[in-house]
Structure formats: C-alpha cells, structure tokens
Amino acid sequence: MARWLVESSDRLYADELFLSHEFLSHMLGVRRSGITETAHLLEKKGLIKCGRKKIQIIDRQRLEEASCECYRVIKQEYDRLLKFKV
C-alpha cells in the first residue's frame, strides 16, 4: 500500500490523493478491512492522514522507506523511459 501511494503521488504530482479505501482495496486486490487496518497503522506512524475519500501523505520520505525496495527501481525505470528528471 505504501508503494502504491507514493507511485500515485508521483503520477499526480500531489500529496493529497482523493480515493476511498474501497477503491484501494480493488486496486491492490485485498479486502477493504485490510486497507483500513494498514491505513490506521501508517497514520499512527505519522506517514499519512486519512479522511473521507482522501489520503494525505504527511511524511513522504518515511512512506517511501516503508514501501518495498522495488519502488526505487520502478521510479528509476519510469523516469528513464519518459526521460523525466526531478
């Protein structure tokens, strides 16, 4: 979930993502209750803040660290293919 949130943030150029737990559960192929539990955990750690159909990334660096190591590989490849430099 952490990787999906930072990737979405990258594509939208925003730290506020307007989506529901239900939508995330469909995208990640897990039960909605699993999204809610994970969101509460990430929120408790101060990485995100959840509202109704909105997730705000509070600490992006730590959220990236919480995601799998494949995030950096995916980001580098995406940037290379689009020749996009940040």
matplotlib code that plots the C-alpha trace (Angstrom):
import matplotlib.pyplot as plt

x = [0.0, 2.9, 4.4, 1.1, 0.5, 3.9, 3.7, 0.2, 1.6, 4.4, 1.9, -0.5, 2.2, 0.2, 0.4, -3.4, -5.0, -8.7, -9.7, -11.6, -10.5, -12.8, -11.1, -7.6, -8.8, -9.8, -6.6, -4.5, -6.7, -7.2, -10.2, -11.3, -10.8, -7.1, -6.7, -8.4, -6.1, -3.0, -4.1, -4.5, -1.1, 0.5, -1.5, -0.3, 3.3, 2.6, 3.2, -0.3, -3.6, -6.9, -10.2, -13.3, -12.2, -8.9, -5.4, -2.8, 0.9, 2.5, 6.0, 6.9, 10.4, 9.4, 6.5, 9.0, 11.1, 8.1, 7.4, 9.2, 12.7, 11.2, 9.8, 13.2, 13.7, 10.3, 10.7, 14.2, 12.8, 9.7, 11.9, 14.3, 11.6, 9.9, 13.3, 11.8, 14.2, 13.0]
y = [0.0, 2.4, 1.8, 2.3, 5.6, 7.1, 5.9, 7.5, 10.7, 10.7, 10.4, 13.0, 15.4, 15.7, 14.6, 14.5, 11.5, 11.6, 7.9, 5.6, 2.6, 0.6, 1.8, 1.0, -2.5, -3.1, -1.7, -3.9, -6.9, -7.1, -6.8, -3.3, -4.1, -4.8, -1.3, 0.3, -1.6, -0.7, 3.0, 3.2, 1.7, 4.2, 7.0, 6.0, 6.2, 9.7, 8.8, 9.6, 11.2, 9.7, 11.5, 10.6, 9.5, 11.3, 10.2, 12.9, 11.9, 13.6, 12.1, 11.1, 10.0, 7.6, 6.4, 5.6, 3.7, 1.8, 0.7, -2.2, -1.7, -2.1, 1.4, 3.0, 0.6, 1.3, 5.0, 5.0, 2.9, 5.1, 8.3, 6.7, 5.7, 9.1, 11.0, 12.9, 14.4, 15.7]
z = [0.0, 0.8, -2.6, -4.4, -2.5, -3.4, -7.0, -7.3, -5.7, -8.3, -11.2, -9.9, -8.6, -5.4, -1.7, -1.5, -3.1, -3.5, -3.3, -1.0, 1.0, -1.3, -4.4, -2.9, -2.0, -5.6, -6.9, -4.6, -4.7, -0.9, 1.4, 2.3, 6.0, 5.3, 3.7, 6.7, 9.1, 7.1, 6.8, 10.6, 11.0, 8.6, 10.2, 13.7, 12.4, 11.1, 7.5, 6.2, 7.3, 6.2, 5.7, 3.9, 0.4, 0.9, 1.9, 2.5, 2.6, 5.6, 5.6, 2.1, 2.8, 5.6, 3.4, 0.7, 3.2, 4.4, 0.8, -0.8, -2.2, -5.7, -5.6, -6.4, -9.2, -10.7, -10.3, -12.0, -14.9, -15.2, -15.2, -17.7, -20.1, -20.0, -19.7, -16.8, -14.4, -11.0]

ax = plt.figure().add_subplot(projection="3d")
ax.plot(x, y, z, "-o")
ax.set_aspect("equal")
plt.show()
